[in-house]
Amino acid sequence: MILTCVVRAAAALEAGKHVICDKPMAMNGQEAEQMVEAAKQHPDQVAIIDHELRFTPMAQLAREHLQAGQIGQVRWVDVTITLPAPSGGRKWDWWADETQGGGVVGAVGSHVIDLLRFVLQAEVSGVSAHLKTMASSLPDRADSEIKEATSEDYASVQLTLIPQAAASSGIWGSDHPASPPYQQPTDDRMPEIQAHVTLGLLGKAPSCAQMVIGADAGGAVLNLSTGSLEITNHQKQVVASQRGSGSAFQHGTQLLGAAIQQALGPNADRSALQCAASTADGLAVMYVIDAMRASSRQQGSTVQPKHIELEW
C-alpha cells in the first residue's frame, strides 16, 4: 500500500500533530478534498501548504499595492519560468514519472497558481493548456537504463482570472476604481485578468523566473530569481520597489520556517502564519491543475476549474 500525502497528513492530524504539506498537496482535487476535510476536523492544529512565495516581501508588497489600486485594474499577467538541465543532463526519477506526481506543472506551476491567486486576490475561472513531454526518454538516475518519461517538462497555459473581491461582492458590471488622477473606463463586463504562463525544463536554456503584471495605470515586475519587485505608474515612474534577497523560493522558505517557529514556539503566535496557504488554498490550486490536465487532453480547449468558497 502506498501511503499518499493525504493518508499521512490525516494520520498526523489524528495523532495531534501539526501538518505542513509540500506542494502540490495531492495527486488530484479529489485527494485534496480529503485533506481539507481532515484539517476541518482538527481546527486547533496547523495544517498548511508549502507555498513559500507568499512570505516574500516581494509578494506581500505587490499584493498591498495592487489591492490599493495604485496602478488601476490589472488586465494581464505574463509568467515565465525556465529551468536549465542540471550538470550532467536530466535523469529519470520521480520527476519524470506522471504516476508519482512528477512534472513541471506540479513542481513549479503549483507555485505560480498560488502566487497569482495571492498577489492578484483573484480566482481562476478558465484554463487552456498545452502540456508536453519533450524529453520522452531519460537515463535512470540509479542504473542509467533508458526509461520512458511520462510527465510534462513544458507547459504553455492561458488562464482567465476573476478578482475575488468583485466576485464575492456581486460587482459584476463595473471595475474597481483606480487612484486619482487616472480614471478607469467602465463597461458591462466582469473585470477579467488574462494570464499566460510558460514553464520549461529543457536543455541548457538560461534560467528565467519572473512575473510581469500589466494594469490600466502602470505595471509591476516580480523577479523570482532575485526576489526583487518594481511597480511603475502610467508615467513610468517607480511608485514602489523591493530589493531582492536572492532566490524568492529560497528566501520564502526561510521566512516560512521562521513563521512556523514563531507560531508553534513558546509564545505560540499563530498570527505569524496569517498569510500561509491553507489546505483550502491548496485545494483551489489542485482544481486548476486538474483543469490544466483536462484541457491539454482536449488539445487546449478551455476548461472551467471547480471552485470552493474561501475566506480571504
N, C-alpha and C positions, 0 to 999 in steps of 0.2 A: 504494500500500500504506500502510495506517495503522499507524504504529508505536505499539502499545499499551504501557502501563506494563510489562507482562510482558516484552515484547521489549526495551525499553530497559534494564530492570533486569538482565536476563540478559546483555545485551551489556556493560553496565558491569562486572558481576561478572567476566565472562570477560576483560575488559581489565585486571583487577586493581584496580578501583575499589571504594570503599565505597558503599553504597546506602542512602538514606533515601527511602522511597516515601510519597507523600501517601495519605490515606485517601479512600474505600475503596481497597484496594490493587489491585483489578481490577474488571472488569465482572461477574464471577460467580465462584463457587467453583472451577470448572474452570480458569479462567485463574489464579486464586490458587494452585492446586495446583502449577502450572508454576513459579511464582516461588519457592515453598517448596523445590521440588526444585533449582532453580538455586542457592539460598542454601546448601543442603546440600553442593553440590559445591565450595563455597568457604568452609569453616568459619573460616578465618583473617581473613575480611573482615567488616566490619559490614554487616548487612542488617536494617534495622528499619523499622517503620511509624510514621508521624507521628501517634501518639496522645498528644498532649502533656499531656492532663489527668492522666495517671499521675504526672507530675513535680511536680504542685502539692502544697504542704504539706497542703492540704485533703484531697486524695485519699489521701495516704500516712498521715496521722494517722487518718482514718476507717478505713482498712484495718487499721491496727495495733490500734485499739481493738475493732473487730468481731472480729478474729482472737482477741483475748484473751478474748472472751466477756463483756465487762463489762456488756453490756445484754442478754445472753441470745441465744437463737436468733432470727435475722432471719426475719420472717414475710412482710412485704410491702414493696414499694417503689413510690413514685409519682414519675414523672419528667415534668416539663412544660417544654418549650422552645418559645416562640413568638417569632418574629422579625418585626418590622413591615416593611412595604414601604419601600424606600429613597425618598429625596426624589425626587419626580417620578414615582413609581409604578414597578412592576415592568416590566422589559423582557424581550423574548425573547432569550435567549442559550443557551449550552450547558446552563445550569442547568435550562432548560425543555425540554430535549431528552433523552428517555429513551435514545436510541441513543448519546448521548455520555456517558452515566453521570450525567445530571443528576437532580435531585430531592432532597427533604428527607431521605430515608432514607439515601442515601449520604453527603450532606454533613454531616448532623447526627446521624442515627440511628447511624451507624458509631461515633461518639464515645460515644454513650450505651451501646451494647452493650459496647464495650471498658471503659468506666468501671464498668459493673455487674459485669463479669467480674473486673476488677482489685480493686475495693473489697470485693465480697462473696466473692471467691475461689470463684466458682460458675460452672457451665456451663449454658447454655440447653438445656432438654430438650423444650420445646414452644412453639409460636408460633401465635397467632391474630391476624391483622392485617387492617385495612381501610385501604387506601391510595387517596387520592382526588386528582384534579386539579380543583381548584375554579375556578381561573382558566384556562379552556380555550383562550383566545386572548390573545396579548400583542403589542404593537408591537415590531418588531425593533429591537435596540439600534443597528444600523448605519444603517437607512434608514426606520425607523418603519412598515414594511409589516407588516400584521397577519398573524401566523403562529400555527399551532396549537401549543399547549403539550401535550406528551405525558408529561412526568414529574410525579410526585406533589408537591403542595405542602402536603398534610395527611396525617398518619398517626395512627391510633389502634391501638395494639399491646398485646396481652396476652402476657406471657412467663412461662413456668414455668422456674425455675432450681433446680438441684441443687447443694448445697455440694460443692465439688471434693474436699475432704478426706474427706467421708463416702463419696463415690462411689469414690474411689481406695483407701480402706482397707477397703471392704466393710461399713461400718457402715450397713446398710440398715434396721435396725429400731429405732434409738434416736437421740435428738437429742443435740447437743453440750451438755454441762453448762454452766449459767450460773454466774457468780461468786456466792459466798455473799453475803447470806443468801437470795437468791432461788433457788428450786428449780423447774426446768422440769418440766412434765408430760412423760411418755414415752408413746409409743404404738408401734404396729407398722408405721408408715409411714416412708418416706424423708422427711427434713426438707426439704420443698419451700418455695421462696420464690416468691411471686406478685408480678409487677412489671407495672405499667401505664405505658405511655409515650405521651405526646401530643406531636406535633411539628406546627408550623404556620408557614406563611409568608404569612399572609393579611392583607390590608387594613392598617389603621393601629392594630391592637391593640398595647397596650403590651408591651414586651419582657419576657419572663419566662424564667428558666432556673434550675431548681432540682431537686434530688433529695431526696425525703423518705423516710426509712427507718423502718419500724416493727418493733420486736422485742419479745420476751416481757417484757423488763425495762427498756424505755426506747426511745429513738429517736434519730435524727440528721437534721439538715438540712444539705445541702451546697448552698450558693448559688453557682451557676456564674457569675452576673453579677458578683459581688464577690469570689469566691474564699474566702468565709468558711465556717466549719463550727461547728456546735454539737451536742454529744452530751449527752443528758439521761438520767437513770435513771428507774425507775418512780415515784420520789418527786418527779419534775420538777426534780431538782437537776442543774445543769450539771456534768458529770464531765470534759469536755474541750471545748476550743474553739480555733479558729484565726481570727485576724483576717485579713480579706481584703486582697489587694494589687491590686484591680481585677479585670477580667475573667479568669476562670480560663483561658480559651482563650489570651489574650494572654500572661499570666504564665507559663502552662505552656510556650508556645512559646519564651519567653526562657530558661526553665530547661532545656528540651530542647537548645536551641542551646548553652548553656554546658556541658552534659554532653557533647555531641558534641566541642566544643573540648577538653575535658579528656581524653576518651577517645582522640582522634586527634592530640592535640598532642604536644609534645616529650616529655612524661612518659608518654604512652600508657597512661593509667589506664582500662582498659576497664570497671572496676567502676562507673564513673560512669554507664554505660548499663545497669546491672543490672536496673532496673525498666522498661526500654524494651519496647515491644511488638515481638515478633519476627515474622518472616513467618508462623510457625505461629499466633501470636495473630491476625494479620490474616486468615488463612485461616478461623479459628474465627468471626470477625466476618462474613466473607463467607458462610459457611454459614448463619448466622442471617438475613442479608439475603435470601439466596436463599429461605429458608423463609418470610420475610415476603411476598415477592412471590408465591410459590406459594399461600400461604394467602389472600391478597387475591383472586387469580384464582378461588379456590374459595369466595368470599363469606365469608371469615373462618374456614373450617374449620381445626382445629388440625393443624399440620404439625410433624413432628419433624425438626430440623436434622441434617445429617450431623455426625459427631464425629470428632475425631482425638485421639491420645494426646499430651498436653502435659506438659512438665516445669514444675512450679510451684516 
